[in-house]
Amino acid sequence: MNNGDEITEAAPARDIRANGRRTKLLMFLSLAAVFAAGVLAGRTRLVTRESGEARNPPESKATGETEQRKMAATQVRLSPEAIKRGQVETGEVALSFFRETLDAPGRLAFNEDASARVGTIVTGRVTRVLATVGDFVKKGQALIYIHSHELLDARANAAKARAVVTEREKAQAYAKAELERADRLLAAKAVSKREQAQAAANVAAATAELEQARAELARASEWLEHLTVPHDSHDDIVIYAPIAGVVLKRGVTLGTVVNEASDLMSIANLETLWAIAEAPQQQAALVRVGQPVELKVSTFGDQRFAGRVVHIGESLNPDTRTAQVRCLVNNPRGNLRPEMYASISIASEQGREVVAAPGEAVSEMQGERVVFAALGDGLFEKRAVRTGRERNGMIEITAINNDLQPGQRVVTRGAFFIKSEFLKSTLSEE
């Protein structure tokens, strides 16, 4: 009995001890799980903070780096030796007086005052053509030879007129001799006074006939001279260039039969052209003959051509309500051509002072117009600008990305050297 009681009492004790061990194990596992969760959460917060800092760096640091890159892209510093080697020179930005302008569209046309149509005064057949389209001819240069029967008629008429003059001269001399004889006989009372008066009348009639013959000879000789027969051709009439210029059109070839109504050639002097501007009704009243004009053609970029107003239309175009303003434009190099479209600026009598830089200071760089401002100590800054009118070597600055004030020094010579330095600095950064 005692042994069985001892076994019965030992079993609950073992159960109690086993339950205690299980409880401790569960508590340990719970604590381990809580610790692991805390460590994981801490690492997550650390990674999130680090990644946030990587995505969003401090504003002051980013701003400083941006400003440095911006300054490096627009500024370059040169040593005194480099400035001397590049032959860098500077000029001064200043206030210049520019007249107010009227900008109007227009087109170029031939200067009709410097154009000519070549024709003939006879009927005939072309035997030689000495110029063609595009040739430059001088005034008085032979252009066309024409064979005409009128030349033969003119020569015959001139010869006949000379013979008549000779005959009339002899008749006049005979009449004068008869008058002298009648005067002597009348003095000796050998003839009547009536016979002496008849002799005097014969002299007057002979003189009148001689004058008429001489007039006919002058007419025939002048007509023969107008036919302009050269010394090297006795059968052809020569047509000469009335002005110096370029042959624009040729209407004849060898064998062409021509007459007084035929246009043989067209010649124009292209050293000056007409620019026809369409001025709006409100602004046309401000235009005056003689005002200077500037003309720009897109083909030649910012190159300008000078001229002046020579005529203002008396009426308006009923469709566009504009007046035609005709300007005479100089074209010494022949770059301009008729029928080109152009932008025409007409300077008025009023004006104002604007910021202007020397014309040599404006350069092209990476598709924009720039000037290089000299900041001192060999430091140069690139500044993008927009330009306007040009007067007396100064060009108007209409828009500036950076401050450019009168008195500022800008590079007028050696800009290409500075541009190359900018390009080298850009490549080195890349």
ZAKOLKE-722230 format. One record per residue (C-alpha): x, y, z negated. Coordinates in steps of 0.05 Angstrom, whole numbers, plus 5000, padded with zeros to 4 digits. Example, Ala and Ser with C-alpha at 12.3 -4.5 7.8 and 13.67 -1.06 7.14 Angstrom:
REM residues 2
+------+------+------+
|   px |   py |   pz |
+------+------+------+
| 5246 | 4910 | 4844 |
| 5273 | 4979 | 4857 |
+------+------+------+
***
This chain:
REM residues 430
+------+------+------+
|   px |   py |   pz |
+------+------+------+
| 5000 | 5000 | 5000 |
| 5055 | 5049 | 4983 |
| 5091 | 5039 | 5048 |
| 5029 | 5050 | 5088 |
| 5014 | 5113 | 5049 |
| 5084 | 5140 | 5064 |
| 5076 | 5126 | 5138 |
| 5008 | 5161 | 5137 |
| 5037 | 5223 | 5103 |
| 5098 | 5227 | 5150 |
| 5058 | 5231 | 5214 |
| 5025 | 5299 | 5200 |
| 5092 | 5327 | 5181 |
| 5122 | 5307 | 5247 |
| 5063 | 5339 | 5284 |
| 5073 | 5404 | 5247 |
| 5147 | 5406 | 5264 |
| 5133 | 5392 | 5338 |
| 5082 | 5447 | 5341 |
| 5132 | 5496 | 5311 |
| 5184 | 5479 | 5363 |
| 5133 | 5488 | 5420 |
| 5112 | 5556 | 5391 |
| 5184 | 5580 | 5388 |
| 5197 | 5556 | 5459 |
| 5136 | 5594 | 5485 |
| 5158 | 5657 | 5448 |
| 5228 | 5651 | 5477 |
| 5201 | 5643 | 5547 |
| 5155 | 5703 | 5538 |
| 5212 | 5746 | 5514 |
| 5255 | 5723 | 5573 |
| 5199 | 5740 | 5622 |
| 5190 | 5810 | 5591 |
| 5265 | 5823 | 5594 |
| 5270 | 5801 | 5667 |
| 5211 | 5845 | 5685 |
| 5244 | 5905 | 5651 |
| 5309 | 5893 | 5687 |
| 5274 | 5887 | 5754 |
| 5234 | 5951 | 5743 |
| 5298 | 5989 | 5724 |
| 5334 | 5967 | 5787 |
| 5273 | 5986 | 5829 |
| 5273 | 6056 | 5800 |
| 5348 | 6063 | 5811 |
| 5343 | 6041 | 5884 |
| 5283 | 6087 | 5896 |
| 5320 | 6147 | 5867 |
| 5383 | 6132 | 5906 |
| 5344 | 6123 | 5971 |
| 5305 | 6188 | 5957 |
| 5370 | 6225 | 5947 |
| 5396 | 6196 | 6012 |
| 5334 | 6218 | 6049 |
| 5331 | 6287 | 6018 |
| 5401 | 6316 | 6006 |
| 5408 | 6380 | 5967 |
| 5381 | 6440 | 6007 |
| 5441 | 6484 | 5993 |
| 5490 | 6432 | 6020 |
| 5449 | 6422 | 6085 |
| 5441 | 6496 | 6096 |
| 5515 | 6508 | 6088 |
| 5533 | 6454 | 6138 |
| 5481 | 6482 | 6189 |
| 5509 | 6552 | 6183 |
| 5579 | 6527 | 6194 |
| 5560 | 6489 | 6256 |
| 5521 | 6550 | 6282 |
| 5580 | 6596 | 6271 |
| 5627 | 6546 | 6304 |
| 5582 | 6544 | 6366 |
| 5579 | 6620 | 6375 |
| 5648 | 6644 | 6350 |
| 5719 | 6630 | 6369 |
| 5783 | 6658 | 6340 |
| 5844 | 6672 | 6384 |
| 5915 | 6687 | 6363 |
| 5949 | 6751 | 6388 |
| 5990 | 6708 | 6435 |
| 5928 | 6676 | 6464 |
| 5895 | 6744 | 6474 |
| 5956 | 6768 | 6510 |
| 5961 | 6705 | 6552 |
| 5888 | 6710 | 6572 |
| 5895 | 6785 | 6588 |
| 5834 | 6799 | 6546 |
| 5809 | 6871 | 6549 |
| 5748 | 6903 | 6517 |
| 5699 | 6959 | 6532 |
| 5648 | 6996 | 6491 |
| 5573 | 6989 | 6489 |
| 5540 | 7057 | 6494 |
| 5475 | 7094 | 6504 |
| 5466 | 7111 | 6577 |
| 5412 | 7151 | 6612 |
| 5369 | 7109 | 6658 |
| 5311 | 7136 | 6699 |
| 5243 | 7105 | 6693 |
| 5229 | 7060 | 6752 |
| 5169 | 7037 | 6791 |
| 5177 | 6963 | 6807 |
| 5137 | 6939 | 6867 |
| 5139 | 6879 | 6913 |
| 5159 | 6890 | 6985 |
| 5191 | 6861 | 7047 |
| 5248 | 6880 | 7094 |
| 5238 | 6902 | 7165 |
| 5280 | 6928 | 7223 |
| 5298 | 7001 | 7222 |
| 5260 | 7023 | 7284 |
| 5301 | 7086 | 7286 |
| 5363 | 7043 | 7297 |
| 5332 | 6994 | 7347 |
| 5326 | 6996 | 7422 |
| 5293 | 6958 | 7479 |
| 5335 | 6952 | 7541 |
| 5298 | 6960 | 7607 |
| 5310 | 6981 | 7680 |
| 5285 | 7036 | 7725 |
| 5287 | 6995 | 7789 |
| 5260 | 6931 | 7818 |
| 5311 | 6878 | 7831 |
| 5341 | 6810 | 7816 |
| 5389 | 6794 | 7758 |
| 5457 | 6772 | 7783 |
| 5498 | 6773 | 7717 |
| 5481 | 6770 | 7643 |
| 5539 | 6789 | 7597 |
| 5507 | 6783 | 7528 |
| 5462 | 6735 | 7491 |
| 5423 | 6730 | 7426 |
| 5467 | 6741 | 7365 |
| 5522 | 6779 | 7402 |
| 5546 | 6845 | 7374 |
| 5550 | 6897 | 7428 |
| 5580 | 6967 | 7429 |
| 5545 | 7028 | 7455 |
| 5558 | 7034 | 7530 |
| 5577 | 6961 | 7539 |
| 5554 | 6929 | 7603 |
| 5497 | 6879 | 7592 |
| 5463 | 6861 | 7657 |
| 5477 | 6868 | 7732 |
| 5417 | 6876 | 7778 |
| 5417 | 6873 | 7854 |
| 5365 | 6922 | 7882 |
| 5348 | 6949 | 7951 |
| 5333 | 7015 | 7918 |
| 5408 | 7025 | 7911 |
| 5415 | 7023 | 7986 |
| 5358 | 7072 | 7994 |
| 5388 | 7119 | 7943 |
| 5455 | 7119 | 7978 |
| 5422 | 7132 | 8045 |
| 5381 | 7189 | 8017 |
| 5443 | 7220 | 7986 |
| 5481 | 7216 | 8051 |
| 5423 | 7246 | 8089 |
| 5417 | 7303 | 8039 |
| 5491 | 7319 | 8047 |
| 5483 | 7321 | 8123 |
| 5423 | 7367 | 8118 |
| 5462 | 7413 | 8072 |
| 5519 | 7416 | 8122 |
| 5471 | 7433 | 8178 |
| 5436 | 7487 | 8138 |
| 5503 | 7518 | 8119 |
| 5521 | 7524 | 8193 |
| 5452 | 7554 | 8209 |
| 5461 | 7605 | 8154 |
| 5530 | 7623 | 8179 |
| 5503 | 7633 | 8250 |
| 5445 | 7676 | 8225 |
| 5493 | 7720 | 8186 |
| 5537 | 7729 | 8248 |
| 5476 | 7749 | 8289 |
| 5456 | 7799 | 8236 |
| 5525 | 7831 | 8236 |
| 5522 | 7836 | 8313 |
| 5453 | 7867 | 8310 |
| 5478 | 7918 | 8259 |
| 5535 | 7939 | 8305 |
| 5490 | 7944 | 8366 |
| 5438 | 7984 | 8327 |
| 5492 | 8032 | 8306 |
| 5510 | 8040 | 8379 |
| 5436 | 8046 | 8396 |
| 5444 | 7986 | 8443 |
| 5386 | 7947 | 8410 |
| 5322 | 7966 | 8377 |
| 5311 | 7968 | 8303 |
| 5260 | 7912 | 8311 |
| 5314 | 7864 | 8337 |
| 5359 | 7881 | 8278 |
| 5302 | 7866 | 8230 |
| 5290 | 7799 | 8264 |
| 5363 | 7781 | 8254 |
| 5357 | 7798 | 8180 |
| 5295 | 7754 | 8174 |
| 5333 | 7696 | 8207 |
| 5387 | 7702 | 8153 |
| 5336 | 7699 | 8097 |
| 5302 | 7638 | 8127 |
| 5369 | 7602 | 8137 |
| 5388 | 7616 | 8064 |
| 5321 | 7589 | 8038 |
| 5329 | 7526 | 8079 |
| 5399 | 7517 | 8053 |
| 5376 | 7523 | 7981 |
| 5322 | 7471 | 7994 |
| 5373 | 7424 | 8025 |
| 5419 | 7433 | 7966 |
| 5362 | 7417 | 7917 |
| 5346 | 7353 | 7955 |
| 5420 | 7334 | 7952 |
| 5422 | 7345 | 7877 |
| 5360 | 7302 | 7868 |
| 5389 | 7245 | 7910 |
| 5456 | 7249 | 7876 |
| 5425 | 7249 | 7806 |
| 5382 | 7188 | 7823 |
| 5443 | 7152 | 7849 |
| 5480 | 7169 | 7785 |
| 5422 | 7142 | 7743 |
| 5430 | 7075 | 7777 |
| 5499 | 7071 | 7744 |
| 5537 | 7033 | 7797 |
| 5605 | 7010 | 7770 |
| 5670 | 7015 | 7808 |
| 5678 | 6939 | 7812 |
| 5610 | 6926 | 7844 |
| 5583 | 6965 | 7903 |
| 5518 | 6927 | 7909 |
| 5493 | 6918 | 7837 |
| 5462 | 6964 | 7786 |
| 5490 | 6957 | 7715 |
| 5448 | 6962 | 7651 |
| 5489 | 6987 | 7592 |
| 5475 | 6981 | 7516 |
| 5442 | 7045 | 7492 |
| 5464 | 7033 | 7419 |
| 5513 | 6990 | 7380 |
| 5482 | 6930 | 7346 |
| 5462 | 6857 | 7350 |
| 5423 | 6827 | 7408 |
| 5359 | 6801 | 7378 |
| 5322 | 6780 | 7441 |
| 5341 | 6766 | 7513 |
| 5285 | 6763 | 7564 |
| 5324 | 6749 | 7629 |
| 5368 | 6696 | 7660 |
| 5405 | 6692 | 7726 |
| 5357 | 6703 | 7783 |
| 5301 | 6735 | 7743 |
| 5263 | 6788 | 7783 |
| 5252 | 6850 | 7740 |
| 5218 | 6917 | 7748 |
| 5205 | 6981 | 7709 |
| 5158 | 6945 | 7660 |
| 5206 | 6889 | 7642 |
| 5239 | 6884 | 7573 |
| 5308 | 6856 | 7587 |
| 5338 | 6856 | 7516 |
| 5324 | 6880 | 7445 |
| 5382 | 6908 | 7404 |
| 5381 | 6929 | 7331 |
| 5433 | 6959 | 7285 |
| 5427 | 6921 | 7219 |
| 5472 | 6966 | 7178 |
| 5408 | 6997 | 7152 |
| 5339 | 6965 | 7143 |
| 5270 | 6988 | 7123 |
| 5242 | 6962 | 7057 |
| 5166 | 6967 | 7056 |
| 5141 | 6971 | 6984 |
| 5068 | 6966 | 6963 |
| 5059 | 7018 | 6908 |
| 4996 | 7015 | 6865 |
| 4948 | 7073 | 6872 |
| 4963 | 7103 | 6803 |
| 5038 | 7101 | 6812 |
| 5042 | 7121 | 6885 |
| 5027 | 7193 | 6866 |
| 5093 | 7195 | 6827 |
| 5136 | 7175 | 6886 |
| 5173 | 7229 | 6924 |
| 5212 | 7227 | 6989 |
| 5287 | 7224 | 6975 |
| 5281 | 7187 | 6909 |
| 5335 | 7133 | 6900 |
| 5314 | 7060 | 6902 |
| 5345 | 6993 | 6884 |
| 5327 | 6929 | 6918 |
| 5335 | 6857 | 6893 |
| 5327 | 6794 | 6934 |
| 5321 | 6727 | 6898 |
| 5370 | 6696 | 6946 |
| 5426 | 6740 | 6919 |
| 5411 | 6735 | 6845 |
| 5423 | 6800 | 6807 |
| 5459 | 6835 | 6865 |
| 5427 | 6902 | 6880 |
| 5424 | 6942 | 6944 |
| 5418 | 7018 | 6944 |
| 5371 | 7061 | 6986 |
| 5323 | 7119 | 6985 |
| 5250 | 7135 | 6999 |
| 5239 | 7162 | 7069 |
| 5164 | 7160 | 7078 |
| 5101 | 7152 | 7037 |
| 5038 | 7125 | 7069 |
| 4981 | 7174 | 7081 |
| 4927 | 7123 | 7065 |
| 4915 | 7064 | 7019 |
| 4905 | 6992 | 7038 |
| 4830 | 6981 | 7026 |
| 4841 | 6909 | 7003 |
| 4899 | 6917 | 6954 |
| 4890 | 6991 | 6937 |
| 4964 | 7003 | 6948 |
| 5003 | 7054 | 6989 |
| 5061 | 7035 | 7033 |
| 5127 | 7066 | 7012 |
| 5181 | 7061 | 7066 |
| 5252 | 7060 | 7040 |
| 5318 | 7062 | 7079 |
| 5365 | 7009 | 7050 |
| 5439 | 7004 | 7064 |
| 5463 | 6936 | 7090 |
| 5537 | 6946 | 7106 |
| 5555 | 6872 | 7100 |
| 5495 | 6846 | 7137 |
| 5471 | 6802 | 7078 |
| 5400 | 6827 | 7082 |
| 5354 | 6803 | 7138 |
| 5287 | 6828 | 7163 |
| 5225 | 6794 | 7134 |
| 5259 | 6777 | 7068 |
| 5216 | 6788 | 7007 |
| 5245 | 6835 | 6956 |
| 5232 | 6869 | 6890 |
| 5239 | 6944 | 6899 |
| 5254 | 6992 | 6841 |
| 5240 | 7066 | 6854 |
| 5273 | 7113 | 6805 |
| 5229 | 7170 | 6781 |
| 5250 | 7238 | 6756 |
| 5237 | 7218 | 6684 |
| 5282 | 7174 | 6643 |
| 5309 | 7155 | 6574 |
| 5372 | 7131 | 6539 |
| 5381 | 7055 | 6533 |
| 5434 | 7008 | 6506 |
| 5481 | 6991 | 6563 |
| 5545 | 6951 | 6569 |
| 5600 | 6954 | 6622 |
| 5579 | 6912 | 6681 |
| 5641 | 6869 | 6676 |
| 5622 | 6848 | 6605 |
| 5563 | 6805 | 6626 |
| 5580 | 6733 | 6644 |
| 5543 | 6669 | 6660 |
| 5552 | 6611 | 6610 |
| 5511 | 6547 | 6606 |
| 5454 | 6577 | 6646 |
| 5447 | 6642 | 6607 |
| 5476 | 6712 | 6610 |
| 5522 | 6728 | 6552 |
| 5571 | 6780 | 6527 |
| 5630 | 6766 | 6481 |
| 5631 | 6815 | 6423 |
| 5700 | 6831 | 6394 |
| 5693 | 6828 | 6317 |
| 5765 | 6842 | 6301 |
| 5825 | 6799 | 6279 |
| 5819 | 6758 | 6343 |
| 5748 | 6736 | 6328 |
| 5699 | 6736 | 6386 |
| 5625 | 6721 | 6383 |
| 5581 | 6697 | 6440 |
| 5515 | 6735 | 6445 |
| 5461 | 6719 | 6495 |
| 5430 | 6779 | 6529 |
| 5379 | 6798 | 6581 |
| 5398 | 6852 | 6631 |
| 5360 | 6904 | 6671 |
| 5381 | 6961 | 6716 |
| 5452 | 6979 | 6735 |
| 5479 | 7049 | 6741 |
| 5549 | 7075 | 6750 |
| 5582 | 7011 | 6727 |
| 5537 | 7004 | 6666 |
| 5483 | 6951 | 6660 |
| 5421 | 6958 | 6617 |
| 5414 | 6908 | 6559 |
| 5339 | 6895 | 6553 |
| 5339 | 6837 | 6502 |
| 5392 | 6814 | 6452 |
| 5392 | 6751 | 6410 |
| 5443 | 6782 | 6362 |
| 5453 | 6853 | 6342 |
| 5490 | 6894 | 6395 |
| 5495 | 6968 | 6378 |
| 5528 | 7027 | 6413 |
| 5601 | 7029 | 6395 |
| 5608 | 6953 | 6394 |
| 5668 | 6928 | 6433 |
| 5655 | 6873 | 6484 |
| 5702 | 6835 | 6529 |
| 5707 | 6865 | 6599 |
| 5767 | 6825 | 6624 |
| 5789 | 6755 | 6607 |
| 5718 | 6728 | 6595 |
| 5735 | 6665 | 6634 |
| 5792 | 6650 | 6585 |
| 5745 | 6659 | 6525 |
| 5693 | 6615 | 6557 |
| 5744 | 6560 | 6566 |
| 5762 | 6566 | 6492 |
| 5689 | 6559 | 6473 |
| 5683 | 6497 | 6516 |
| 5746 | 6467 | 6486 |
| 5720 | 6478 | 6415 |
| 5654 | 6446 | 6434 |
| 5688 | 6384 | 6463 |
| 5732 | 6377 | 6401 |
| 5671 | 6378 | 6356 |
| 5638 | 6324 | 6397 |
+------+------+------+
***
